[in-house]
Amino acid sequence: MPPRARRRFGQHFLHDPAIVERIVRAVAPAPGDAIVEIGPGRGVLTRALLAAAGRLDAVEIDRDLAAQLGTELPPAAGLTLHVGDALDFDFAALAAARGARLRLVGNLPYNISTPLLFHLLDTPAAFTDLHVMLQREVVERMAAAPGSGEYGRLTVMLAPWVRIEKLFDVGPGAFQPPPAVWSAVARLVVRATPAFEVPPAFAAIVAQAFSARRKTLRNALRRSLDAAAIEAAGVDPGARPETVPPEGFAALARAASRG
């Protein structure tokens, strides 16, 4: 009997073969690709990726699931299993060990999806692309345009590093146990060079602005920049954060760094 899903790990096991096939088609793994899967769980997607790529690294936090999967898919099958927390895993070291940039695939736990994305993109040079399944609302925020209700801190923080494409929605019935929300699969292609210079104060300015997203920048950023400095950076002090493109936040961060 397979181990049960554990709430503390946010586990919802994908079991729909049609969704597995769509993910594999989207990833289009080829022999020799350095594929790494986060959260292989019971191995449904793992087996399909292995069949296409011939080898696979997988990071699994649940020791019981890892033990079962390691028995069913030993190293001779092409699987290298890393037991541990993806939030702490050194993906740059794995890329160096494989001699190639990684292609990451994962059904990411909803409860850690944002910090995990930030951790992955701490070392963007380690990756070619990421195909991830997340809560649908998170994917919509990631791919949102300035001025939309979904646009926010996550959108802006990802913008320098990746191009984001929402691929398709996934209903609760594709999982066991079914989650209370819909999911979506997104493709994140890592940029060869950042879309714009990322100043040291970028993350702090973005966080400060969106902590008061209904306020104008003049009020939201008053601890870091006055209205004259915001205007000198080429941004309207009367604008609200959700209307400012990512490049605008970079300009504000440069101004804050100088101040």
Summary of the structure (lengths in Angstrom):
residues: 259
radius of gyration: 20.0
end to end distance: 61.1
largest distance: 65.4
contacts: 817
relative contact order: 0.11
helix: 42%
strand: 20%
